[in-house]
Amino acid sequence: MKNRLEEIRKQRGIKQEELAAALEVTRQTIGSLENGRYNPSIILAFKIARFFGMRIEDIFIYEEEETNEK
């Protein structure tokens, strides 16, 4: 799953540490989310969306895996 978390955070002038504190997670969690190494739980995704006043789908982009099955 791709996301726009880093882009949105930087646009608003928020440091990783500040976002982590507001969401009650570690700075490493924010870094992992931004780098795509970690997908958030649904609860964390809602917290992030609420923090930025956005919809989850405006921050996290779900792309279905392409299969060759028909």
N, C-alpha and C positions, 0 to 999 in steps of 0.2 A: 504494500500500500504506500502510495506517495503522499506527501503532505507539504503544506505551505507554511509550516510552523515557524521556521527560521525567518522566512521572508516577512511574515506578519509581525513577528516579535521585533525585528530590526526596524521595520517601518514605524513602529510605535516607540522606539528608543528604549526598549526593555532589555535588560541583561538576562542571561540565562539564570543567574543566581536569583534575581528578583522574581522571575516567573516560577522557578522551582519553589521558592519560599511561599509564594501565593497559592501554589497548587499542593503544597505539602509533599513534595518529592525532592529527590536530590538533583543537583546540577547535572550529574552524569546521566540521569534519566532524560532530562531535556535534551542533552547532546545526542543521546542514542536515538531519541524520537526524531530529531532534526536530520540525523544521518541515515535514517531508514533502517537502523539495526534493530529497532524495537517498535512494535505496534502497541498503542495504548489499549488498556482495558476500556470497556464502554463507559465506565464511570469516569475515568481520567479524560477520555475524549469529551464527555459532557462538561467536565470542569474547565477544560481548555476553551471550549466553545463559549461557555458562559463568561469566562474571564475576558475574552476578547469581544463579547457581544455579537458573536457570529453563529452561524449554523455549523454543525459538525461537518457536513458535506462541503462547506466552503473552505475548510481547513484540511480535511483528509480526503484524498482522492482514491477511491477503490477502483481498481482495474481488474476485471475478471481475467483469469488465465485463459489464454487461447488454447483450444484443443482441436485436434484434427477429427474428433468424433462427430458424426452427423446423425 
